[in-house]
Amino acid sequence: MELIEELQDYEWKNDWEIIVEIFDVIDNLKSLFKQLDVPYLREVQQKIMILNLKKYAWSLQNYIIEKYSKH
């Protein structure tokens, strides 16, 4: 039983680190976009894309939380 708990703890840690890395990548992408001199409509498209990426990452985060809270 303890081995199963250790494995689940490892999986949780690994999944959570990936989620954190995804958010870091999104922040990095946002920072890169800020460095570009593009027309207003491109800026809006970039902001929408970042928002959608964040929404997806939040849904992944919620999925991970739910997945491991059932154990």
FIBA-287990 format. One line per field, with one value per residue (C-alpha): residue in three letters; x, y, z; residue number from 1. Coordinates in steps of 0.02 Angstrom, whole numbers, plus 50000, padded with zeros to 5 digits. Layout:
<atoms>
code c(ALA, ...)
xx c(X, ...)
yy c(Y, ...)
zz c(Z, ...)
pos c(NUM, ...)
</atoms>
This chain:
<atoms>
code c(MET, GLU, LEU, ILE, GLU, GLU, LEU, GLN, ASP, TYR, GLU, TRP, LYS, ASN, ASP, TRP, GLU, ILE, ILE, VAL, GLU, ILE, PHE, ASP, VAL, ILE, ASP, ASN, LEU, LYS, SER, LEU, PHE, LYS, GLN, LEU, ASP, VAL, PRO, TYR, LEU, ARG, GLU, VAL, GLN, GLN, LYS, ILE, MET, ILE, LEU, ASN, LEU, LYS, LYS, TYR, ALA, TRP, SER, LEU, GLN, ASN, TYR, ILE, ILE, GLU, LYS, TYR, SER, LYS, HIS)
xx c(50000, 50141, 50224, 50064, 50056, 50237, 50203, 50051, 50152, 50286, 50156, 50072, 50240, 50285, 50116, 50120, 50295, 50235, 50086, 50203, 50317, 50170, 50125, 50307, 50309, 50149, 50228, 50384, 50281, 50186, 50351, 50415, 50258, 50282, 50449, 50369, 50312, 50155, 49989, 49852, 49750, 49901, 49920, 49738, 49760, 49913, 49819, 49674, 49794, 49881, 49712, 49657, 49821, 49799, 49620, 49678, 49820, 49698, 49585, 49735, 49778, 49601, 49604, 49767, 49697, 49538, 49632, 49739, 49609, 49509, 49645)
yy c(50000, 50120, 50086, 50137, 50298, 50336, 50306, 50420, 50553, 50541, 50552, 50701, 50790, 50755, 50812, 50969, 51014, 51000, 51114, 51242, 51230, 51258, 51418, 51473, 51443, 51545, 51688, 51678, 51682, 51833, 51919, 51880, 51950, 52113, 52134, 52135, 52294, 52235, 52315, 52330, 52184, 52069, 52124, 52082, 51911, 51878, 51925, 51813, 51669, 51693, 51700, 51539, 51453, 51507, 51444, 51277, 51268, 51308, 51168, 51050, 51108, 51074, 50904, 50859, 50918, 50819, 50665, 50652, 50709, 50551, 50440)
zz c(50000, 50043, 49875, 49785, 49885, 49844, 49659, 49664, 49755, 49620, 49481, 49566, 49584, 49403, 49336, 49444, 49384, 49205, 49241, 49319, 49168, 49050, 49143, 49133, 48945, 48926, 49026, 48918, 48759, 48824, 48860, 48685, 48606, 48700, 48613, 48442, 48357, 48270, 48219, 48348, 48278, 48294, 48476, 48507, 48425, 48532, 48691, 48643, 48609, 48777, 48865, 48780, 48824, 49006, 49009, 48942, 49069, 49210, 49149, 49150, 49325, 49384, 49301, 49391, 49558, 49532, 49471, 49628, 49753, 49716, 49789)
pos c(1, 2, 3, 4, 5, 6, 7, 8, 9, 10, 11, 12, 13, 14, 15, 16, 17, 18, 19, 20, 21, 22, 23, 24, 25, 26, 27, 28, 29, 30, 31, 32, 33, 34, 35, 36, 37, 38, 39, 40, 41, 42, 43, 44, 45, 46, 47, 48, 49, 50, 51, 52, 53, 54, 55, 56, 57, 58, 59, 60, 61, 62, 63, 64, 65, 66, 67, 68, 69, 70, 71)
</atoms>
